[in-house]
Amino acid sequence: MRSGELAVWAAHEQWRMEQLAYDLARGSATGAQCREAASVFEGIAARLRGFADELDGAEVVDGGVDD
């Protein structure tokens, strides 16, 4: 992912997280909204890890997770 694309995507997700923060502070956040936010956080983490690997020139190997 190019840095410009990541920046645009991150700015959009920041807006969504700010909306959640306001709703949490007002006590009006819903369960669905919180689940969506959790999914967004997971996506943010995955994209940032991938971008970090690109920056470092790391070879990404999908090792899977055993449950």
All heavy atoms as TSV, in Angstrom:
chain	resi	resn	atom	element	x	y	z
A	1	MET	N	N	0.857	-1.173	0.000
A	1	MET	CA	C	0.000	0.000	0.000
A	1	MET	C	C	0.896	1.227	0.000
A	1	MET	O	O	1.859	1.297	0.746
A	1	MET	CB	C	-0.890	-0.022	1.244
A	1	MET	CG	C	-1.677	1.263	1.447
A	1	MET	SD	S	-2.789	1.222	2.865
A	1	MET	CE	C	-4.135	0.317	2.145
A	2	ARG	N	N	0.564	2.182	-0.833
A	2	ARG	CA	C	1.349	3.411	-0.878
A	2	ARG	C	C	1.013	4.280	0.325
A	2	ARG	O	O	-0.089	4.230	0.869
A	2	ARG	CB	C	1.054	4.162	-2.166
A	2	ARG	CG	C	1.558	3.411	-3.391
A	2	ARG	CD	C	1.369	4.230	-4.627
A	2	ARG	NE	N	0.022	4.785	-4.690
A	2	ARG	CZ	C	-0.761	4.745	-5.751
A	2	ARG	NH1	N	-0.333	4.193	-6.848
A	2	ARG	NH2	N	-1.964	5.275	-5.721
A	3	SER	N	N	1.988	5.106	0.720
A	3	SER	CA	C	1.816	5.936	1.919
A	3	SER	C	C	0.653	6.908	1.766
A	3	SER	O	O	-0.071	7.165	2.730
A	3	SER	CB	C	3.107	6.680	2.248
A	3	SER	OG	O	3.471	7.543	1.185
A	4	GLY	N	N	0.423	7.451	0.573
A	4	GLY	CA	C	-0.699	8.369	0.365
A	4	GLY	C	C	-2.034	7.684	0.570
A	4	GLY	O	O	-2.953	8.243	1.182
A	5	GLU	N	N	-2.164	6.465	0.053
A	5	GLU	CA	C	-3.399	5.696	0.237
A	5	GLU	C	C	-3.622	5.396	1.713
A	5	GLU	O	O	-4.744	5.490	2.214
A	5	GLU	CB	C	-3.337	4.391	-0.548
A	5	GLU	CG	C	-3.346	4.566	-2.040
A	5	GLU	CD	C	-3.079	3.264	-2.765
A	5	GLU	OE1	O	-2.489	2.334	-2.161
A	5	GLU	OE2	O	-3.448	3.176	-3.940
A	6	LEU	N	N	-2.560	5.021	2.388
A	6	LEU	CA	C	-2.665	4.719	3.814
A	6	LEU	C	C	-3.072	5.972	4.592
A	6	LEU	O	O	-3.912	5.899	5.494
A	6	LEU	CB	C	-1.348	4.165	4.345
A	6	LEU	CG	C	-1.340	3.744	5.814
A	6	LEU	CD1	C	-2.361	2.648	6.078
A	6	LEU	CD2	C	0.041	3.283	6.221
A	7	ALA	N	N	-2.525	7.112	4.228
A	7	ALA	CA	C	-2.856	8.359	4.923
A	7	ALA	C	C	-4.327	8.720	4.751
A	7	ALA	O	O	-4.998	9.109	5.716
A	7	ALA	CB	C	-1.970	9.493	4.417
A	8	VAL	N	N	-4.853	8.591	3.545
A	8	VAL	CA	C	-6.268	8.892	3.296
A	8	VAL	C	C	-7.145	7.930	4.076
A	8	VAL	O	O	-8.120	8.316	4.726
A	8	VAL	CB	C	-6.591	8.839	1.784
A	8	VAL	CG1	C	-8.095	8.883	1.535
A	8	VAL	CG2	C	-5.895	9.980	1.057
A	9	TRP	N	N	-6.799	6.652	4.038
A	9	TRP	CA	C	-7.575	5.646	4.758
A	9	TRP	C	C	-7.540	5.908	6.263
A	9	TRP	O	O	-8.558	5.853	6.939
A	9	TRP	CB	C	-7.023	4.258	4.425
A	9	TRP	CG	C	-7.754	3.158	5.115
A	9	TRP	CD1	C	-8.916	2.573	4.729
A	9	TRP	CD2	C	-7.368	2.512	6.321
A	9	TRP	NE1	N	-9.274	1.605	5.623
A	9	TRP	CE2	C	-8.336	1.550	6.606
A	9	TRP	CE3	C	-6.284	2.658	7.173
A	9	TRP	CZ2	C	-8.257	0.736	7.725
A	9	TRP	CZ3	C	-6.209	1.840	8.288
A	9	TRP	CH2	C	-7.191	0.888	8.545
A	10	ALA	N	N	-6.363	6.233	6.792
A	10	ALA	CA	C	-6.218	6.498	8.232
A	10	ALA	C	C	-7.025	7.719	8.650
A	10	ALA	O	O	-7.641	7.721	9.725
A	10	ALA	CB	C	-4.741	6.687	8.592
A	11	ALA	N	N	-7.056	8.757	7.813
A	11	ALA	CA	C	-7.828	9.956	8.135
A	11	ALA	C	C	-9.315	9.627	8.220
A	11	ALA	O	O	-10.023	10.106	9.108
A	11	ALA	CB	C	-7.587	11.046	7.099
A	12	HIS	N	N	-9.793	8.783	7.314
A	12	HIS	CA	C	-11.210	8.390	7.356
A	12	HIS	C	C	-11.517	7.600	8.617
A	12	HIS	O	O	-12.531	7.823	9.282
A	12	HIS	CB	C	-11.568	7.575	6.120
A	12	HIS	CG	C	-12.992	7.148	6.107
A	12	HIS	ND1	N	-13.379	5.891	6.477
A	12	HIS	CD2	C	-14.126	7.826	5.803
A	12	HIS	CE1	C	-14.699	5.804	6.393
A	12	HIS	NE2	N	-15.171	6.957	5.982
A	13	GLU	N	N	-10.641	6.666	8.945
A	13	GLU	CA	C	-10.864	5.859	10.151
A	13	GLU	C	C	-10.762	6.728	11.401
A	13	GLU	O	O	-11.475	6.489	12.377
A	13	GLU	CB	C	-9.881	4.697	10.204
A	13	GLU	CG	C	-10.028	3.733	9.054
A	13	GLU	CD	C	-11.453	3.229	8.841
A	13	GLU	OE1	O	-12.236	3.132	9.793
A	13	GLU	OE2	O	-11.783	2.921	7.677
A	14	GLN	N	N	-9.903	7.731	11.388
A	14	GLN	CA	C	-9.801	8.649	12.526
A	14	GLN	C	C	-11.134	9.350	12.756
A	14	GLN	O	O	-11.595	9.479	13.888
A	14	GLN	CB	C	-8.702	9.678	12.285
A	14	GLN	CG	C	-8.595	10.706	13.393
A	14	GLN	CD	C	-7.573	11.790	13.094
A	14	GLN	OE1	O	-6.889	11.755	12.080
A	14	GLN	NE2	N	-7.472	12.749	13.969
A	15	TRP	N	N	-11.766	9.769	11.679
A	15	TRP	CA	C	-13.068	10.435	11.800
A	15	TRP	C	C	-14.080	9.498	12.442
A	15	TRP	O	O	-14.828	9.889	13.342
A	15	TRP	CB	C	-13.553	10.879	10.413
A	15	TRP	CG	C	-14.890	11.529	10.458
A	15	TRP	CD1	C	-15.155	12.837	10.740
A	15	TRP	CD2	C	-16.162	10.894	10.251
A	15	TRP	NE1	N	-16.513	13.052	10.716
A	15	TRP	CE2	C	-17.156	11.876	10.417
A	15	TRP	CE3	C	-16.544	9.591	9.939
A	15	TRP	CZ2	C	-18.509	11.602	10.277
A	15	TRP	CZ3	C	-17.894	9.317	9.806
A	15	TRP	CH2	C	-18.850	10.307	9.974
A	16	ARG	N	N	-14.097	8.241	11.995
A	16	ARG	CA	C	-15.032	7.269	12.570
A	16	ARG	C	C	-14.760	7.044	14.049
A	16	ARG	O	O	-15.675	6.940	14.854
A	16	ARG	CB	C	-14.971	5.948	11.805
A	16	ARG	CG	C	-15.598	6.091	10.437
A	16	ARG	CD	C	-15.479	4.897	9.552
A	16	ARG	NE	N	-15.492	3.597	10.197
A	16	ARG	CZ	C	-15.633	2.477	9.533
A	16	ARG	NH1	N	-15.768	2.490	8.232
A	16	ARG	NH2	N	-15.617	1.327	10.155
A	17	MET	N	N	-13.487	6.970	14.428
A	17	MET	CA	C	-13.140	6.761	15.831
A	17	MET	C	C	-13.510	7.980	16.684
A	17	MET	O	O	-13.928	7.838	17.823
A	17	MET	CB	C	-11.655	6.441	15.977
A	17	MET	CG	C	-11.247	5.106	15.379
A	17	MET	SD	S	-12.087	3.686	16.146
A	17	MET	CE	C	-13.326	3.329	14.924
A	18	GLU	N	N	-13.353	9.176	16.123
A	18	GLU	CA	C	-13.756	10.382	16.858
A	18	GLU	C	C	-15.258	10.377	17.120
A	18	GLU	O	O	-15.706	10.753	18.210
A	18	GLU	CB	C	-13.351	11.637	16.097
A	18	GLU	CG	C	-11.863	11.896	16.146
A	18	GLU	CD	C	-11.427	13.058	15.270
A	18	GLU	OE1	O	-12.268	13.664	14.581
A	18	GLU	OE2	O	-10.219	13.355	15.274
A	19	GLN	N	N	-16.036	9.937	16.146
A	19	GLN	CA	C	-17.481	9.860	16.343
A	19	GLN	C	C	-17.808	8.879	17.464
A	19	GLN	O	O	-18.664	9.142	18.308
A	19	GLN	CB	C	-18.183	9.443	15.037
A	19	GLN	CG	C	-18.031	10.447	13.927
A	19	GLN	CD	C	-18.442	11.849	14.333
A	19	GLN	OE1	O	-19.552	12.068	14.773
A	19	GLN	NE2	N	-17.524	12.793	14.208
A	20	LEU	N	N	-17.119	7.751	17.482
A	20	LEU	CA	C	-17.326	6.772	18.551
A	20	LEU	C	C	-16.944	7.372	19.899
A	20	LEU	O	O	-17.668	7.201	20.883
A	20	LEU	CB	C	-16.508	5.508	18.294
A	20	LEU	CG	C	-16.533	4.478	19.431
A	20	LEU	CD1	C	-17.944	3.935	19.656
A	20	LEU	CD2	C	-15.551	3.359	19.143
A	21	ALA	N	N	-15.837	8.088	19.957
A	21	ALA	CA	C	-15.393	8.683	21.223
A	21	ALA	C	C	-16.455	9.636	21.772
A	21	ALA	O	O	-16.745	9.622	22.974
A	21	ALA	CB	C	-14.065	9.414	21.029
A	22	TYR	N	N	-17.031	10.448	20.906
A	22	TYR	CA	C	-18.091	11.367	21.350
A	22	TYR	C	C	-19.304	10.591	21.857
A	22	TYR	O	O	-19.888	10.926	22.891
A	22	TYR	CB	C	-18.512	12.302	20.223
A	22	TYR	CG	C	-17.484	13.337	19.869
A	22	TYR	CD1	C	-17.009	13.439	18.570
A	22	TYR	CD2	C	-16.963	14.209	20.824
A	22	TYR	CE1	C	-16.047	14.386	18.235
A	22	TYR	CE2	C	-16.006	15.158	20.498
A	22	TYR	CZ	C	-15.555	15.245	19.197
A	22	TYR	OH	O	-14.615	16.172	18.861
A	23	ASP	N	N	-19.696	9.539	21.131
A	23	ASP	CA	C	-20.847	8.748	21.550
A	23	ASP	C	C	-20.572	8.013	22.859
A	23	ASP	O	O	-21.462	7.898	23.714
A	23	ASP	CB	C	-21.248	7.765	20.455
A	23	ASP	CG	C	-21.876	8.462	19.251
A	23	ASP	OD1	O	-22.249	9.653	19.368
A	23	ASP	OD2	O	-21.983	7.816	18.188
A	24	LEU	N	N	-19.350	7.518	23.034
A	24	LEU	CA	C	-18.996	6.857	24.296
A	24	LEU	C	C	-19.087	7.847	25.460
A	24	LEU	O	O	-19.644	7.520	26.513
A	24	LEU	CB	C	-17.587	6.270	24.222
A	24	LEU	CG	C	-17.429	5.010	23.375
A	24	LEU	CD1	C	-15.955	4.721	23.143
A	24	LEU	CD2	C	-18.120	3.834	24.024
A	25	ALA	N	N	-18.561	9.052	25.256
A	25	ALA	CA	C	-18.586	10.061	26.321
A	25	ALA	C	C	-20.019	10.464	26.680
A	25	ALA	O	O	-20.310	10.722	27.845
A	25	ALA	CB	C	-17.791	11.290	25.881
A	26	ARG	N	N	-20.907	10.490	25.689
A	26	ARG	CA	C	-22.312	10.856	25.936
A	26	ARG	C	C	-23.119	9.687	26.463
A	26	ARG	O	O	-24.268	9.854	26.855
A	26	ARG	CB	C	-22.968	11.333	24.637
A	26	ARG	CG	C	-22.544	12.685	24.181
A	26	ARG	CD	C	-23.486	13.202	23.098
A	26	ARG	NE	N	-23.668	12.251	22.014
A	26	ARG	CZ	C	-23.168	12.389	20.785
A	26	ARG	NH1	N	-22.449	13.447	20.496
A	26	ARG	NH2	N	-23.393	11.480	19.866
A	27	GLY	N	N	-22.553	8.505	26.414
A	27	GLY	CA	C	-23.292	7.319	26.848
A	27	GLY	C	C	-24.292	6.852	25.808
A	27	GLY	O	O	-25.239	6.144	26.133
A	28	SER	N	N	-24.079	7.231	24.546
A	28	SER	CA	C	-25.036	6.862	23.506
A	28	SER	C	C	-24.465	5.868	22.490
A	28	SER	O	O	-25.105	5.585	21.478
A	28	SER	CB	C	-25.521	8.117	22.771
A	28	SER	OG	O	-24.455	8.769	22.110
A	29	ALA	N	N	-23.286	5.323	22.755
A	29	ALA	CA	C	-22.702	4.338	21.841
A	29	ALA	C	C	-23.526	3.056	21.898
A	29	ALA	O	O	-24.028	2.668	22.953
A	29	ALA	CB	C	-21.255	4.054	22.212
A	30	THR	N	N	-23.666	2.403	20.760
A	30	THR	CA	C	-24.410	1.149	20.696
A	30	THR	C	C	-23.449	-0.027	20.643
A	30	THR	O	O	-22.260	0.131	20.339
A	30	THR	CB	C	-25.296	1.116	19.435
A	30	THR	OG1	O	-24.440	1.102	18.276
A	30	THR	CG2	C	-26.230	2.313	19.387
A	31	GLY	N	N	-23.986	-1.207	20.913
A	31	GLY	CA	C	-23.172	-2.414	20.809
A	31	GLY	C	C	-22.654	-2.607	19.394
A	31	GLY	O	O	-21.489	-2.952	19.193
A	32	ALA	N	N	-23.516	-2.377	18.417
A	32	ALA	CA	C	-23.107	-2.527	17.015
A	32	ALA	C	C	-21.985	-1.549	16.678
A	32	ALA	O	O	-21.035	-1.896	15.970
A	32	ALA	CB	C	-24.298	-2.308	16.088
A	33	GLN	N	N	-22.089	-0.342	17.179
A	33	GLN	CA	C	-21.067	0.677	16.924
A	33	GLN	C	C	-19.732	0.250	17.540
A	33	GLN	O	O	-18.681	0.405	16.923
A	33	GLN	CB	C	-21.534	2.007	17.502
A	33	GLN	CG	C	-20.679	3.184	17.170
A	33	GLN	CD	C	-21.244	4.467	17.776
A	33	GLN	OE1	O	-22.050	4.437	18.711
A	33	GLN	NE2	N	-20.816	5.591	17.256
A	34	CYS	N	N	-19.772	-0.296	18.736
A	34	CYS	CA	C	-18.543	-0.748	19.394
A	34	CYS	C	C	-17.932	-1.939	18.667
A	34	CYS	O	O	-16.713	-2.019	18.517
A	34	CYS	CB	C	-18.826	-1.096	20.849
A	34	CYS	SG	S	-19.214	0.355	21.852
A	35	ARG	N	N	-18.775	-2.878	18.193
A	35	ARG	CA	C	-18.257	-4.014	17.423
A	35	ARG	C	C	-17.622	-3.545	16.123
A	35	ARG	O	O	-16.576	-4.043	15.708
A	35	ARG	CB	C	-19.368	-5.037	17.157
A	35	ARG	CG	C	-19.653	-5.940	18.342
A	35	ARG	CD	C	-20.637	-7.035	17.997
A	35	ARG	NE	N	-21.996	-6.531	17.842
A	35	ARG	CZ	C	-22.807	-6.209	18.854
A	35	ARG	NH1	N	-22.393	-6.356	20.088
A	35	ARG	NH2	N	-24.014	-5.767	18.638
A	36	GLU	N	N	-18.261	-2.572	15.468
A	36	GLU	CA	C	-17.691	-2.024	14.239
A	36	GLU	C	C	-16.343	-1.377	14.529
A	36	GLU	O	O	-15.382	-1.543	13.776
A	36	GLU	CB	C	-18.632	-1.002	13.619
A	36	GLU	CG	C	-18.068	-0.380	12.354
A	36	GLU	CD	C	-18.931	0.728	11.778
A	36	GLU	OE1	O	-19.959	1.079	12.383
A	36	GLU	OE2	O	-18.563	1.245	10.725
A	37	ALA	N	N	-16.257	-0.643	15.635
A	37	ALA	CA	C	-15.000	0.005	16.008
A	37	ALA	C	C	-13.911	-1.035	16.253
A	37	ALA	O	O	-12.767	-0.850	15.835
A	37	ALA	CB	C	-15.191	0.875	17.245
A	38	ALA	N	N	-14.258	-2.131	16.916
A	38	ALA	CA	C	-13.282	-3.190	17.156
A	38	ALA	C	C	-12.765	-3.744	15.842
A	38	ALA	O	O	-11.562	-3.965	15.678
A	38	ALA	CB	C	-13.910	-4.298	17.999
A	39	SER	N	N	-13.663	-3.924	14.893
A	39	SER	CA	C	-13.269	-4.403	13.574
A	39	SER	C	C	-12.353	-3.401	12.882
A	39	SER	O	O	-11.364	-3.774	12.247
A	39	SER	CB	C	-14.514	-4.659	12.725
A	39	SER	OG	O	-14.155	-5.071	11.434
A	40	VAL	N	N	-12.665	-2.118	13.024
A	40	VAL	CA	C	-11.841	-1.064	12.439
A	40	VAL	C	C	-10.449	-1.080	13.062
A	40	VAL	O	O	-9.441	-0.989	12.360
A	40	VAL	CB	C	-12.508	0.316	12.598
A	40	VAL	CG1	C	-11.539	1.444	12.271
A	40	VAL	CG2	C	-13.741	0.411	11.714
A	41	PHE	N	N	-10.379	-1.219	14.388
A	41	PHE	CA	C	-9.079	-1.267	15.063
A	41	PHE	C	C	-8.246	-2.449	14.562
A	41	PHE	O	O	-7.045	-2.334	14.357
A	41	PHE	CB	C	-9.234	-1.354	16.577
A	41	PHE	CG	C	-9.625	-0.062	17.236
A	41	PHE	CD1	C	-10.630	-0.043	18.188
A	41	PHE	CD2	C	-8.998	1.127	16.920
A	41	PHE	CE1	C	-10.995	1.140	18.802
A	41	PHE	CE2	C	-9.359	2.321	17.530
A	41	PHE	CZ	C	-10.353	2.331	18.483
A	42	GLU	N	N	-8.902	-3.601	14.373
A	42	GLU	CA	C	-8.197	-4.770	13.856
A	42	GLU	C	C	-7.665	-4.498	12.448
A	42	GLU	O	O	-6.544	-4.874	12.113
A	42	GLU	CB	C	-9.114	-5.988	13.863
A	42	GLU	CG	C	-9.439	-6.471	15.264
A	42	GLU	CD	C	-10.622	-7.436	15.311
A	42	GLU	OE1	O	-11.276	-7.654	14.272
A	42	GLU	OE2	O	-10.886	-7.954	16.401
A	43	GLY	N	N	-8.475	-3.827	11.634
A	43	GLY	CA	C	-8.039	-3.474	10.281
A	43	GLY	C	C	-6.888	-2.495	10.282
A	43	GLY	O	O	-5.939	-2.617	9.496
A	44	ILE	N	N	-6.974	-1.511	11.179
A	44	ILE	CA	C	-5.895	-0.531	11.309
A	44	ILE	C	C	-4.595	-1.242	11.672
A	44	ILE	O	O	-3.550	-0.993	11.069
A	44	ILE	CB	C	-6.240	0.535	12.369
A	44	ILE	CG1	C	-7.339	1.458	11.850
A	44	ILE	CG2	C	-5.004	1.345	12.759
A	44	ILE	CD1	C	-7.933	2.377	12.921
A	45	ALA	N	N	-4.664	-2.130	12.650
A	45	ALA	CA	C	-3.472	-2.847	13.090
A	45	ALA	C	C	-2.880	-3.667	11.948
A	45	ALA	O	O	-1.664	-3.640	11.721
A	45	ALA	CB	C	-3.804	-3.741	14.284
A	46	ALA	N	N	-3.722	-4.371	11.206
A	46	ALA	CA	C	-3.230	-5.209	10.111
A	46	ALA	C	C	-2.587	-4.363	9.017
A	46	ALA	O	O	-1.508	-4.699	8.513
A	46	ALA	CB	C	-4.368	-6.042	9.534
A	47	ARG	N	N	-3.234	-3.269	8.655
A	47	ARG	CA	C	-2.675	-2.417	7.597
A	47	ARG	C	C	-1.367	-1.773	8.038
A	47	ARG	O	O	-0.424	-1.678	7.264
A	47	ARG	CB	C	-3.677	-1.353	7.191
A	47	ARG	CG	C	-4.805	-1.915	6.372
A	47	ARG	CD	C	-5.725	-0.823	5.915
A	47	ARG	NE	N	-6.877	-1.402	5.259
A	47	ARG	CZ	C	-7.389	-0.928	4.152
A	47	ARG	NH1	N	-6.869	0.131	3.579
A	47	ARG	NH2	N	-8.449	-1.490	3.609
A	48	LEU	N	N	-1.319	-1.316	9.280
A	48	LEU	CA	C	-0.091	-0.689	9.765
A	48	LEU	C	C	1.048	-1.685	9.863
A	48	LEU	O	O	2.195	-1.368	9.545
A	48	LEU	CB	C	-0.328	0.002	11.105
A	48	LEU	CG	C	-1.145	1.293	11.032
A	48	LEU	CD1	C	-1.423	1.814	12.435
A	48	LEU	CD2	C	-0.437	2.343	10.201
A	49	ARG	N	N	0.747	-2.922	10.303
A	49	ARG	CA	C	1.795	-3.951	10.340
A	49	ARG	C	C	2.312	-4.240	8.930
A	49	ARG	O	O	3.513	-4.358	8.711
A	49	ARG	CB	C	1.275	-5.237	10.988
A	49	ARG	CG	C	1.324	-5.211	12.500
A	49	ARG	CD	C	1.058	-6.595	13.079
A	49	ARG	NE	N	-0.304	-7.050	12.857
A	49	ARG	CZ	C	-1.332	-6.750	13.646
A	49	ARG	NH1	N	-1.157	-6.009	14.717
A	49	ARG	NH2	N	-2.525	-7.213	13.374
A	50	GLY	N	N	1.398	-4.332	7.975
A	50	GLY	CA	C	1.799	-4.568	6.595
A	50	GLY	C	C	2.643	-3.434	6.049
A	50	GLY	O	O	3.653	-3.657	5.369
A	51	PHE	N	N	2.231	-2.208	6.344
A	51	PHE	CA	C	2.990	-1.051	5.869
A	51	PHE	C	C	4.359	-1.005	6.530
A	51	PHE	O	O	5.365	-0.722	5.880
A	51	PHE	CB	C	2.215	0.232	6.147
A	51	PHE	CG	C	2.834	1.451	5.506
A	51	PHE	CD1	C	2.812	1.617	4.138
A	51	PHE	CD2	C	3.445	2.411	6.279
A	51	PHE	CE1	C	3.387	2.732	3.542
A	51	PHE	CE2	C	4.019	3.531	5.696
A	51	PHE	CZ	C	3.988	3.690	4.326
A	52	ALA	N	N	4.417	-1.310	7.815
A	52	ALA	CA	C	5.705	-1.342	8.524
A	52	ALA	C	C	6.625	-2.379	7.896
A	52	ALA	O	O	7.819	-2.120	7.709
A	52	ALA	CB	C	5.485	-1.650	10.003
A	53	ASP	N	N	6.071	-3.530	7.538
A	53	ASP	CA	C	6.875	-4.566	6.897
A	53	ASP	C	C	7.411	-4.077	5.552
A	53	ASP	O	O	8.561	-4.349	5.202
A	53	ASP	CB	C	6.067	-5.849	6.709
A	53	ASP	CG	C	5.776	-6.550	8.023
A	53	ASP	OD1	O	6.463	-6.261	9.029
A	53	ASP	OD2	O	4.856	-7.400	8.040
A	54	GLU	N	N	6.567	-3.354	4.790
A	54	GLU	CA	C	7.030	-2.798	3.512
A	54	GLU	C	C	8.169	-1.812	3.740
A	54	GLU	O	O	9.157	-1.819	3.006
A	54	GLU	CB	C	5.886	-2.095	2.798
A	54	GLU	CG	C	4.824	-3.016	2.244
A	54	GLU	CD	C	3.663	-2.251	1.626
A	54	GLU	OE1	O	3.832	-1.065	1.268
A	54	GLU	OE2	O	2.585	-2.846	1.513
A	55	LEU	N	N	8.031	-0.967	4.749
A	55	LEU	CA	C	9.069	0.019	5.047
A	55	LEU	C	C	10.385	-0.643	5.433
A	55	LEU	O	O	11.458	-0.187	5.065
A	55	LEU	CB	C	8.625	0.957	6.178
A	55	LEU	CG	C	7.512	1.938	5.847
A	55	LEU	CD1	C	7.086	2.674	7.112
A	55	LEU	CD2	C	7.950	2.925	4.774
A	56	ASP	N	N	10.272	-1.718	6.193
A	56	ASP	CA	C	11.460	-2.418	6.673
A	56	ASP	C	C	12.003	-3.418	5.662
A	56	ASP	O	O	13.058	-4.009	5.879
A	56	ASP	CB	C	11.151	-3.165	7.974
A	56	ASP	CG	C	10.845	-2.219	9.126
A	56	ASP	OD1	O	11.223	-1.034	9.036
A	56	ASP	OD2	O	10.218	-2.668	10.096
A	57	GLY	N	N	11.249	-3.636	4.582
A	57	GLY	CA	C	11.676	-4.614	3.588
A	57	GLY	C	C	11.557	-6.036	4.078
A	57	GLY	O	O	12.230	-6.928	3.587
A	58	ALA	N	N	10.694	-6.236	5.061
A	58	ALA	CA	C	10.542	-7.571	5.640
A	58	ALA	C	C	9.732	-8.462	4.709
A	58	ALA	O	O	8.842	-8.014	4.003
A	58	ALA	CB	C	9.842	-7.478	6.995
A	59	GLU	N	N	10.065	-9.733	4.725
A	59	GLU	CA	C	9.297	-10.717	3.984
A	59	GLU	C	C	8.201	-11.220	4.917
A	59	GLU	O	O	8.475	-11.707	6.015
A	59	GLU	CB	C	10.178	-11.884	3.552
A	59	GLU	CG	C	9.429	-12.928	2.770
A	59	GLU	CD	C	10.328	-14.063	2.329
A	59	GLU	OE1	O	11.551	-13.859	2.231
A	59	GLU	OE2	O	9.795	-15.149	2.094
A	60	VAL	N	N	6.954	-11.076	4.492
A	60	VAL	CA	C	5.825	-11.472	5.327
A	60	VAL	C	C	5.482	-12.914	5.027
A	60	VAL	O	O	5.240	-13.290	3.882
A	60	VAL	CB	C	4.603	-10.565	5.069
A	60	VAL	CG1	C	3.425	-11.007	5.926
A	60	VAL	CG2	C	4.971	-9.122	5.330
A	61	VAL	N	N	5.470	-13.731	6.074
A	61	VAL	CA	C	5.111	-15.136	5.955
A	61	VAL	C	C	3.908	-15.374	6.818
A	61	VAL	O	O	3.920	-15.077	8.019
A	61	VAL	CB	C	6.278	-16.051	6.408
A	61	VAL	CG1	C	5.863	-17.512	6.334
A	61	VAL	CG2	C	7.513	-15.772	5.579
A	62	ASP	N	N	2.831	-15.915	6.226
A	62	ASP	CA	C	1.618	-16.194	6.976
A	62	ASP	C	C	1.798	-17.503	7.704
A	62	ASP	O	O	1.712	-18.577	7.105
A	62	ASP	CB	C	0.414	-16.254	6.042
A	62	ASP	CG	C	-0.894	-16.460	6.787
A	62	ASP	OD1	O	-0.899	-16.376	8.023
A	62	ASP	OD2	O	-1.915	-16.731	6.112
A	63	GLY	N	N	2.062	-17.400	9.014
A	63	GLY	CA	C	2.275	-18.593	9.810
A	63	GLY	C	C	1.004	-19.149	10.407
A	63	GLY	O	O	0.974	-20.247	10.911
A	64	GLY	N	N	-0.067	-18.353	10.361
A	64	GLY	CA	C	-1.323	-18.824	10.927
A	64	GLY	C	C	-1.282	-18.799	12.438
A	64	GLY	O	O	-0.232	-18.668	13.060
A	65	VAL	N	N	-2.440	-18.929	13.035
A	65	VAL	CA	C	-2.563	-18.939	14.482
A	65	VAL	C	C	-3.306	-20.206	14.880
A	65	VAL	O	O	-4.375	-20.495	14.360
A	65	VAL	CB	C	-3.338	-17.693	14.976
A	65	VAL	CG1	C	-3.546	-17.759	16.475
A	65	VAL	CG2	C	-2.611	-16.427	14.592
A	66	ASP	N	N	-2.731	-20.955	15.769
A	66	ASP	CA	C	-3.392	-22.157	16.263
A	66	ASP	C	C	-4.293	-21.779	17.421
A	66	ASP	O	O	-3.872	-21.124	18.356
A	66	ASP	CB	C	-2.362	-23.191	16.757
A	66	ASP	CG	C	-1.497	-23.701	15.625
A	66	ASP	OD1	O	-2.002	-23.743	14.475
A	66	ASP	OD2	O	-0.337	-24.054	15.868
A	67	ASP	N	N	-5.551	-22.210	17.332
A	67	ASP	CA	C	-6.500	-21.926	18.429
A	67	ASP	C	C	-6.506	-23.040	19.434
A	67	ASP	O	O	-6.384	-24.152	19.196
A	67	ASP	CB	C	-7.916	-21.735	17.880
A	67	ASP	CG	C	-8.015	-20.444	17.076
A	67	ASP	OD1	O	-7.183	-19.565	17.252
A	67	ASP	OD2	O	-8.960	-20.337	16.302
